[in-house]
């Protein structure tokens, strides 16, 4: 990095970076010849843009290219060189000291992710050319741009150490330029960012000696400081669990005994802001009621009821108002529940805190707390801010609000050494979180995060900032309501005008017009929609999906994208051992590896190539040819004398170098204790027949010490010796045999190994216990073997497996083991190891494991989630996997489940999501189907990007940090088993079984709900429009008001018996056969589309024309056989009978808009049969019960009327069936209109 060297700061005529890919710039600022691709890229991305757009725009392009360079057919090196050009000619030398902060943050993320690229074998990793250039750019932006420096200051030492990988540039084989650049950047970080006080925080402990030597050589570069900045760098809000308390004291200028100086608090409060959780806008109860009453459909019903009262018909008005009240109560209760998540958050604020300031302990308003304050904690106290604990005395804190666990967590002050600064709240043992409660003990802590930067504050801020969005069904019903209002008003005017024009009285015509207008309004719609959804809720609850918000039932049926967590939803949520590869080139797989029952499952040996052949062609035999051998694997014996010795050795290391265990609870159920990865290895050893108990009790091995796992050396080791108390059994090692067993990351273990155990025919006669201790079984490691192991490890990782290496060492005696333990130096134990093999573990997809008898059926019966994903794709629903796991693991699982295929093959890492702006993420094409290593903020960004593309998004989550994304999604889905309370309150649906297949079943139910709503509307409007057409035609034909086919009371009676029971029964109609074979409907598509509108029109005309024909022809000689055929009341009764029966029959014809009634049947929905019988009974009562028929102005009908009715129904059946046949034939050639959507604050609009 030449710009970091003092002698190179003046002249631009030198090479501007020390990597092998150089841009040589001469004094006249001309670029030396590059490759044609580089020239084209630089001309396109830099030269042509200079002077035309801002520097920010140029950098924005390059940052986006860091994500999509593969799709644009450019190289990563090209992109980085484009950034280098911008730095050298637009920024360097103080030309541009300030750039947009968010852009610098994303640039920093992009550079850090590319700094880590390495090449070479597992034992000699070195940075690539691209990594060196990214490292150079990191240093130059750090030196030149204040906002970049500020962005770096927000990173923890742990994250920077992991990302910068300075140790890879300080190795003996590193170039001088790499070493010099590493020391220069180390100096810049230490001397210019207060957060970093010691360079050792930024370098692996095992590499400190190398760095100290380089500091002596490059001291000037290390001590170089940047010019003073105008910007004051306050310590950024963070948990700082990796930092020692004394360093935090210095960073925050505080003291554990005397606290902050009051002279500092004002400036700190001004910078960090008050320690308050963001308050949501409070909706009053009256406003909630008004929201329900002002709904379009409710307004229509209120107007209709008012008119009925005005016309002197209170009975019908009371029915309409009852519907209004019912809908208002249900809607209000749903909205009240929806606000409970915010209320729960607001109840978490802590009013006061005990702090130490100026050496005095005092109680202050918690809103005045600032980072650096020393807070005193006692039993029963609520934590007032996020703290880094400095003193604890039996301190236990209940963190159920964050983790869902009610058991108090014991706290410590010890820093946590991990490779990330993003630990789950439950793992931060040295931190205390705002709004959690001290259950026991006392403590003291330094405030490190306040207000909306706290864990609870961030969640609250995200939830509060999420606008309320109407669901698609609410929007569609509102739209339908507007149309019905317009139609009703038009009909009132039209009928009155026609009737008056024909000589009828306007008052009587107005009554008829209003009655017909009310009949147009499907007053039962709100009730049927609510009932249909409620029944859907009940069915979904039986399928383990608990619905918290009623409209979400239908919304789920409209989703176009399901964003699902991987762990526990798509996968089993527990680790299992998939395979073991051993050094003699044997491959073993395991069945039922996640079942805790040791009696279920076995090991299987796969027949693969010999080690000699594999060493000659390592890439060919790295695992790509193993598929067939796994299918034909042979079950392994569980007896130590017959089992493969390398398998037994691998299981011995896996189960003994391990602290997990399997126990039984009070009910006798097996319960795992410990790290899931270690639990998986304990389980697989039991299934193979070589459990820890076997080696302890039968063999007689005893553990004498352990060196725990840590993230720096990335391995764990234990020391065992052979007990003399088992001298009577042959299943034992020689007396005083002592072993070191090691497991860990392949690169960490391989660097400690010097030998491995191949297969030697000369030693085949040795039993396992003789074989392990025989010094002649090992061979020295060589480059060919290391290369092959690297290829094997890479292939296993590409399958989504978590790969660990197993190794061992035979010590001379127990005394040597104790001597090593006394030194507490793990290096003495973990040296000269024998490499044993690689073990691969995975959280497998949820399979259907019923009736599996062997490995082949296990491998091939991957049903359940995979079938559900396939069903989603068939239904036009995109499944997106979002996980915190590694991208290789996530992609492998996605391919296995069918989420990722040849069409949808793009994946994105969390840091790449951070690099992209919201618009850039939304414009990605194709949109990724796998997001790995994501943060909760990433989830929210992904949801918004998908919504911006016009999608209806369902999002799953369990942790409290998922609540914002769940609340922002169109359908938020919380996990019932693993989900926290806040997450469940923010969600629309809670999965009782945490299973993805339940989501798919819920989608199916949601589509059924909407289908039934459409069927109901089609049925109701078909029937009611028939009445309207009938009156319009009779008015147009000149009939007087007393000669109209129906009286007003007949209209009302028809609406009661033909509308309510059959319509309600339609709400429980079953699934359409193609319900999951069609794409989701466009979100802004109305309830009624082309085919339903045509059906309403045709069916209404049919039900109008036949009664009208009967009524008109009844006084003619054609109907002379009909009694009293000239009496108006008899004619009206006949027309009423024909129309009402046709309407009741229409309910069966409305079971499907397109399928024939002979296909759907009439007895599948028993409630429809019951409704038909009930309505038919009311119809008969209206005709034949004396008094009632007089009240309804109906005359009893003879057999002749029933013959006419049956003929009319047959004609109706034929016409409707012909119409449905036309629909079926036309469907492949007719596409419903679809629109690109723009999401507003209240719903979806056409764009």
Secondary structure, DSSP 8 states (H G I E B T S, - for coil): -GGGSGGGSS-SSS-S--SSS---B-TT--B----HHHHHHHIIIIITTTTTS-HHHHHHHHHHHHHHTTTTT--HHHHHHHHHHHIIIIITTTT-----HHHHHHHHHHHHHHHT-EES-TTS-EE-HHHHHHHHHHHHHHHH-HHHHHHHHTS-HHHHHHHH-GGGGSSTTS-HHHHHHHHHHHHHHHHH-TT---GGGGS-GGGHHHHHHHHHHSHHHHH------SS---------TTS-HHHHHHHTT--TTT-B-HHHHHHHHHHH--S---------HHHHHHHHHTSHHHHHHHHHHHHHHHTT-HHHHHHHHHHHHHHHHHHHHHHHHHTHHHHHHHTT---EEEEEETTEEEEEEGGG--TT-EEEE-TT-B--SEEEEEEEEEEEEE-HHHHS--S-EE---S----S-S---GGG-TTEE-TT-EEEEEEEEEEEEE-GGGSHHHHHHHHHHTS-----HHHHHHHHHHHHHHHHHHHHHHHHHHHHHHTT--HHHHHHHHHHHHHHHS-THHHHHHHHHHHHHHHHHHHTTEEESSTTHHHHHHT-SEEEEEIIIIIB-SS-EEEEEEETTTEEEEESSTT---TTS--EEEE----HHHHHHTTTTTSSTTHHHHHHT-EE--SSTTTS-HHHHHHHHHHHHS---EEEE-TTS-EEEES-HHHHHHHHHHHHHT--HHIIIIII-EEEEEEEEEETTTTEEEEEEEE-GGGTT-SSS--TT-EEEEEEE-HHHHHTTEEEEE---GGGTTS-HHHHHH-GGGEEE--HHHHHHHHHHHHHHHHTT-EEEEEEEEEES-HHHHHHHHHHT-HHHHSSSEEEEEEEEEE--B----TT--SHHHHHH---SHHHHHHHHHHTT-EEEEE-SS-HHHHHHHHHHHTSS-SSS--EEEHHHHHHS-HHHHHT-SS--SEEES--HHHHHHHHHHHHHTT--EEEEE-SGGGHHHHHHSSEEEEETTT--HHHHHH-SEEETT--HHHHHHHHHHHHHHHHHHHHHHHHHHHHHHHHHHHHHHHHHTT--GGGSSS-HHHHHHHIIIIIIHHHHHHTT----TTTTSS----TT--SS-HHHHHHHHHHHHHHHHHHHHHHHHTTSGGGTTSTTTT-HHHHHHHHHHHHHHHHHHHHHHTT-SSS-HHHH-SSSSHHHHHHHHHHHHHHHHHHHSTTHHHHTT-----HHHHHHHHHHHHHHHHHHHHHHHHHHHHHTT-------EEE-SSSEEE-
